[in-house]
């Protein structure tokens, strides 16, 4: 009888272990990279919005609902970014970390006043003028950019919240979660310092982006983004906007136009073909970044792409 009991326990133990592994879900890839740094070998972090899809226009599938129902923690930006998730998360009683609260509320993680100090730079007038063209379909509600993963300090705070929420649910994993967080913090702050040094020589070099997704990165590193073609990639820029951008691209300090792997931008490429500016690529959703490279690797890839194009 003892032998039989031992065999049954042995056969059941892998199942028990599997059930104890953490199961997180992140809405977009950059948030998955951050959450994975905290979870590491303690579990898995699933990705809700697949590579190539837009968080602005995604529709949940039945398989997505099943994943959300089983999650120990769901990490998302908030309704300003993933509007399709709001009602679903309210319907299911699962732990959720929302990085931005609704328009009328303050940030949950982000200190808004910290970034307001960075808004002023010598070309802000051009940037504000470009924004006026997109006012009818602007998705940055309340003048807050929902692409929060573009700010490394914001993501460090998000990582701390992920750690604390998991520690509250799984106190037996507290020490390991703390160690993972401290390792992430150390690597991120070192990379942040190195990226600042890397990009400082190019702070006066102007550039234009396809999609208004990088402003928090631009502000954090003091870069000179002069304009963007569109706020919503599904919206085609009008003739007035294109003419204004073409004038900007002819200015001597403007070196580069960045497109994105998720979206075809033939109109951008046609304009660049006739002008002495470089064409670069910036990925707002980290689709080619592995979990091993992580969020720190993603930041470095953005910095390397910017440096290469602004030279």
C-alpha positions in Angstrom: 0.0 0.0 0.0 2.8 2.4 0.8 4.4 1.7 -2.6 1.1 2.4 -4.4 0.7 5.7 -2.5 4.2 6.7 -3.3 3.6 6.0 -7.0 0.4 8.0 -7.0 2.1 11.0 -5.3 4.9 10.8 -7.8 2.5 10.8 -10.7 0.6 13.7 -9.4 3.5 15.9 -8.4 4.2 17.3 -11.9 0.6 18.4 -12.1 0.8 20.1 -8.7 4.0 21.8 -9.6 2.4 23.0 -12.9 -0.6 24.5 -11.0 1.7 26.4 -8.7 3.6 28.2 -11.5 2.6 31.8 -12.0 0.4 32.6 -15.0 0.4 36.2 -16.1 -1.0 37.9 -19.2 0.3 41.2 -20.7 -1.7 43.1 -23.3 1.3 44.2 -25.4 4.8 42.8 -26.0 6.8 45.5 -24.1 4.7 44.9 -21.0 5.2 41.2 -21.4 9.0 41.8 -21.4 8.8 43.8 -18.2 6.5 41.2 -16.4 8.8 38.3 -17.6 11.8 39.9 -15.9 9.9 39.7 -12.6 8.4 36.3 -13.1 11.4 34.7 -14.7 11.5 30.9 -14.0 8.6 31.1 -11.6 6.0 30.9 -14.4 4.9 32.2 -17.7 3.7 35.6 -19.1 1.3 35.2 -22.0 0.9 37.9 -24.6 -2.7 38.9 -25.5 -2.2 41.0 -28.6 -0.1 39.0 -31.1 2.9 40.5 -33.1 1.7 42.6 -35.9 -1.7 43.4 -34.4 -2.5 46.9 -33.2 -3.7 47.4 -29.6 -5.9 50.3 -30.8 -8.0 48.0 -33.0 -7.7 44.5 -31.6 -10.8 42.2 -31.0 -10.7 39.5 -28.4 -11.1 35.9 -29.4 -12.7 33.1 -27.3 -9.2 31.7 -26.6 -8.1 35.1 -25.2 -11.0 35.1 -22.8 -10.0 31.7 -21.5 -6.5 32.9 -20.9 -7.6 35.9 -19.1 -9.9 33.9 -16.8 -7.0 31.7 -15.7 -4.5 34.6 -15.1 -2.9 35.2 -11.7 -2.4 38.8 -12.9 -3.3 40.8 -16.0 -1.1 43.7 -16.9 -2.4 46.4 -19.3 -2.1 50.1 -20.0 -5.8 51.1 -19.7 -8.8 52.0 -21.8 -6.9 54.8 -23.5 -4.8 52.2 -25.2 -6.7 48.8 -25.2 -10.3 49.9 -25.1 -11.4 46.5 -26.2 -10.3 45.1 -22.8 -12.1 47.3 -20.4 -15.5 45.6 -20.2 -14.0 42.1 -20.3 -11.7 42.8 -17.3 -14.6 44.3 -15.3 -16.6 41.1 -16.0 -14.0 38.7 -14.6 -12.8 38.8 -11.1 -9.0 38.5 -11.8 -6.1 40.6 -10.3 -5.4 43.4 -12.7 -2.6 46.0 -12.9 -3.8 49.0 -14.9 -0.9 51.3 -15.6 -3.0 54.3 -16.5 -6.3 55.1 -14.9 -9.2 56.6 -16.8 -9.1 60.2 -18.1 -10.5 61.9 -15.1 -8.2 60.1 -12.7 -4.5 60.4 -12.0 -1.9 57.9 -13.1 -1.7 54.7 -11.1 2.0 54.3 -11.6 3.1 57.4 -13.6 4.0 60.7 -12.1 2.6 63.1 -14.7 4.3 66.2 -13.3 7.7 64.6 -13.8 7.1 64.5 -17.6 5.5 67.8 -17.9 8.9 69.4 -17.1 10.3 67.8 -20.3 7.7 69.1 -22.7 9.5 72.3 -23.4 12.1 72.2 -26.1 13.1 74.4 -29.0 10.9 72.7 -31.6 7.7 72.3 -29.5 5.9 74.9 -31.6 6.3 72.7 -34.7 5.2 69.6 -32.8 2.1 71.3 -31.4 1.2 72.6 -34.9 1.4 69.1 -36.3 -0.9 67.8 -33.5 -3.6 70.2 -34.5 -4.2 68.3 -37.8 -5.0 65.1 -35.8 -7.3 66.7 -33.2 -10.4 65.1 -34.5 -9.1 61.5 -34.0 -6.5 61.9 -31.3 -6.2 58.9 -29.0 -4.1 60.5 -26.4 -7.0 61.4 -24.2 -6.3 64.1 -21.7 -3.0 64.9 -23.4 -1.5 61.8 -21.8 0.5 59.5 -24.1 -0.6 55.9 -23.4 2.5 54.4 -24.9 3.9 54.2 -21.3 6.5 51.5 -22.0 8.5 54.1 -23.9 9.6 55.6 -20.5 12.1 53.3 -18.7 11.4 54.9 -15.3 7.7 54.4 -15.8 8.4 50.7 -16.5 10.6 50.4 -13.4 7.7 51.6 -11.3 5.4 49.2 -13.2 7.8 46.3 -12.4 7.7 47.2 -8.8 3.9 47.1 -8.8 3.9 43.7 -10.5 6.3 42.4 -7.9 4.2 43.7 -5.0 1.0 42.3 -6.4 2.5 38.9 -6.9 4.1 38.9 -3.4 0.7 39.6 -1.9 -0.8 36.6 -3.7 2.2 34.3 -3.3 4.1 35.2 -0.2 6.2 32.0 -0.4 7.7 33.4 -3.6 8.4 36.9 -2.1 12.2 36.5 -1.8 12.6 35.2 -5.4 10.3 37.9 -6.8 12.3 40.6 -4.9 15.6 39.2 -6.3 14.2 39.3 -9.8 13.0 42.8 -9.4 16.4 44.0 -8.0 18.2 42.4 -11.0 15.8 44.1 -13.4 16.2 47.4 -11.7 20.0 47.2 -11.8 20.1 46.2 -15.5 17.6 48.9 -16.4 19.2 51.8 -14.6 22.6 50.9 -16.1 21.2 50.6 -19.6 19.3 53.9 -19.1 22.5 55.7 -18.2 24.4 54.2 -21.1 21.6 55.1 -23.6 21.6 58.7 -22.4 25.4 58.8 -23.1 24.9 57.1 -26.5 22.2 59.5 -27.7 23.5 62.8 -26.2 25.6 63.6 -29.4 22.4 63.4 -31.5 20.0 65.5 -29.4 20.1 68.4 -31.9 19.5 66.2 -34.9 15.8 66.4 -36.0 13.7 63.5 -37.1 10.1 62.6 -38.0 8.2 59.5 -37.0 5.3 57.7 -38.8 3.2 57.2 -35.7 3.0 59.3 -32.5 4.1 56.5 -30.2 7.6 57.6 -29.1 7.1 60.9 -27.3 7.9 59.5 -23.9 11.2 58.0 -25.1 11.9 61.3 -26.9 11.3 63.4 -23.8 13.2 61.1 -21.5 16.4 61.2 -23.6 16.1 64.8 -24.8 15.7 64.0 -28.5 14.5 66.3 -31.3 11.3 64.8 -32.7 10.0 67.4 -35.1 6.7 65.9 -36.2 4.7 62.7 -36.8 2.6 61.7 -39.8 -0.3 60.3 -37.9 -1.7 59.7 -34.4 -3.7 56.6 -35.4 -1.9 54.4 -38.0 -5.4 53.6 -39.4 -5.8 57.2 -40.4 -4.1 58.6 -43.5 -2.5 62.0 -43.1 -4.1 64.8 -45.1 -2.5 66.9 -47.8 -2.0 69.9 -45.5 -0.2 67.7 -42.9 2.0 66.1 -45.6 3.0 69.5 -47.0 3.9 70.7 -43.5 6.0 67.6 -42.9 7.7 67.9 -46.3 8.7 71.5 -45.3 10.1 70.2 -42.0 12.1 67.5 -43.8 13.8 70.1 -45.9 15.3 71.9 -42.9 19.0 71.3 -42.5 18.9 69.8 -39.0 16.4 67.0 -39.9 18.3 63.8 -40.6 15.8 60.9 -40.5 12.2 59.6 -41.0 11.2 56.5 -39.0 8.7 54.0 -40.3 7.3 51.0 -38.3 7.3 47.3 -39.1 3.6 46.9 -38.3 2.4 49.3 -41.0 3.1 49.9 -44.6 3.8 53.6 -45.3 4.3 54.1 -49.0 3.4 57.7 -48.8 6.2 58.3 -46.3 8.7 56.4 -48.5 7.7 58.5 -51.6 8.4 61.7 -49.7 11.7 60.5 -48.4 12.8 59.3 -51.9 13.1 62.9 -53.1 14.8 64.3 -50.0 18.3 64.0 -48.5 17.1 62.3 -45.3 17.6 58.8 -44.0 14.9 56.2 -43.6 15.0 54.3 -40.4 12.8 51.8 -38.5 11.4 52.0 -35.0 9.2 49.3 -33.6 6.7 50.6 -31.0 5.6 47.0 -30.1 8.9 45.1 -29.8 7.7 42.4 -32.1 11.3 41.1 -32.9 12.5 41.3 -29.3 12.8 37.9 -27.5 12.0 37.3 -23.9 15.7 36.6 -23.4 16.7 40.0 -24.7 14.0 41.5 -22.5 12.8 45.1 -22.0 16.4 46.3 -21.5 17.3 44.8 -24.9 14.3 46.5 -26.4 15.4 49.9 -25.2 18.9 49.3 -26.5 17.4 48.3 -29.9 15.5 51.6 -30.1 18.6 53.6 -29.2 20.7 51.8 -31.8 18.1 52.4 -34.5 17.9 56.1 -33.6 21.7 56.5 -33.5 22.2 54.8 -36.9 19.6 57.0 -38.6 20.6 60.3 -37.1 24.3 60.0 -37.9 
